């Protein structure tokens, strides 16, 4: 039988988390770990606030589009350029330039594909298709000459 945490929730049901070894409670409900859980929650909140502040400062929205990735690369390049000149800095800049080139190529390909899809979808279908036509390359005069 699977064990579960013995903490009762506000609705009267039990917490469904697995209990700690040699304990009746999970980590979050264990009286021995209250201080650790409180510190973890505090750090988690700080991290979320820091993420929002950094995203706002760098105008960073995530990594869901090619434009978002380009923005991240721009920020990384600017931060790297502000470092003292070194071999590590030069390698980082070369890598970022290579990555930026790939992002530019993918962005261009994405735009071209969208234009092609738009052209194909907007095109009127023709009444006759190649496979509907009689495309016999040999006319009657040539057929008479063949065995």
C-alpha positions in Angstrom: 0.0 0.0 0.0 1.4 3.4 -1.0 2.0 5.8 1.9 0.9 9.4 1.8 1.4 12.5 3.9 -0.8 12.6 7.0 -1.4 16.4 6.8 -5.1 17.3 6.5 -5.9 19.9 3.9 -8.6 22.6 4.4 -11.2 20.5 2.6 -10.5 17.6 5.0 -8.6 15.3 2.6 -5.1 14.2 3.1 -2.1 15.7 1.3 -1.2 13.2 -1.5 2.5 13.8 -1.4 4.8 11.0 -0.4 6.1 11.3 3.2 9.7 11.6 4.1 11.5 8.5 5.1 10.8 7.7 8.8 8.1 10.4 8.9 4.4 10.7 8.6 4.6 14.0 6.7 6.0 15.2 3.4 8.8 17.8 3.3 6.3 20.7 3.1 4.3 19.6 6.1 7.0 18.2 8.3 7.4 20.1 11.6 11.2 19.4 11.6 11.7 21.1 8.2 9.5 24.3 8.7 12.5 26.6 8.6 14.0 25.0 5.4 10.6 25.2 3.7 10.1 28.9 4.7 13.6 29.7 3.3 12.9 27.9 0.1 9.6 29.8 -0.4 11.4 33.1 0.3 14.1 32.3 -2.2 11.5 31.2 -4.8 9.7 34.5 -4.4 12.9 36.5 -4.7 13.8 34.5 -7.9 10.4 35.3 -9.5 10.7 39.0 -8.7 14.3 39.0 -10.0 13.1 37.3 -13.2 10.5 39.9 -13.8 12.9 42.8 -13.1 15.6 41.4 -15.4 13.1 40.6 -18.2 11.8 44.2 -18.0 15.3 45.7 -17.9 16.4 43.7 -21.0 13.0 43.9 -22.8 13.1 40.1 -22.9 9.9 38.1 -23.5 11.1 34.6 -23.6 12.4 32.2 -26.3 9.2 31.5 -28.2 10.1 33.3 -31.5 13.1 34.0 -33.6 12.8 37.7 -32.6 13.0 36.8 -28.9 16.1 34.7 -29.5 17.7 37.5 -31.5 17.0 39.9 -28.6 18.6 37.5 -26.1 21.7 37.3 -28.4 21.8 41.1 -28.6 21.8 41.4 -24.8 24.5 38.7 -24.5 26.7 40.4 -27.1 26.4 43.8 -25.4 27.2 42.3 -22.0 30.2 40.4 -23.5 31.5 43.5 -25.2 31.5 45.3 -21.9 34.0 42.7 -20.4 37.7 43.2 -20.4 39.5 41.9 -23.6 40.5 38.3 -23.2 40.6 35.0 -25.1 37.4 33.9 -23.3 35.7 37.1 -24.4 36.8 36.7 -28.0 35.6 33.0 -28.0 32.3 34.0 -26.6 31.8 36.8 -29.1 32.7 34.4 -32.0 30.2 31.8 -30.7 27.5 34.5 -30.3 28.1 35.7 -33.8 27.9 32.2 -35.2 24.6 31.7 -33.2 23.2 35.0 -34.4 24.0 34.1 -38.0 22.1 30.9 -37.6 19.1 32.8 -36.0 19.2 35.3 -38.9 19.1 32.4 -41.5 16.3 30.7 -39.7 14.3 34.0 -39.5 14.8 34.6 -43.2 13.7 31.1 -44.0 10.7 31.5 -41.7 9.7 34.7 -43.6 10.1 33.0 -47.0 8.1 30.0 -46.0 5.3 32.2 -44.7 5.3 34.1 -48.1 5.2 30.9 -50.0 2.4 29.5 -47.9 0.4 32.7 -48.3 0.9 32.6 -52.1 -0.2 29.0 -52.3 -3.2 29.4 -50.1 -4.3 32.6 -51.9 -4.0 31.1 -55.3 -7.2 30.2 -57.3 -7.4 26.6 -58.2 -7.1 26.0 -61.9 -10.0 24.1 -63.5 -7.7 21.5 -65.1 -4.7 19.8 -63.6 -1.8 18.2 -65.4 -3.0 14.7 -64.5 -6.5 15.4 -66.0 -5.1 16.3 -69.4 -4.3 14.0 -72.3 -0.5 14.5 -72.4 0.4 11.8 -74.9 3.6 13.2 -76.5 3.1 11.1 -79.7 0.7 12.4 -82.3 -1.1 10.1 -84.8 1.5 10.6 -87.5 4.4 9.5 -85.3 2.4 6.5 -84.0 2.0 5.2 -87.6 5.8 5.0 -88.0 6.3 3.0 -84.9 6.2 -0.8 -85.0 
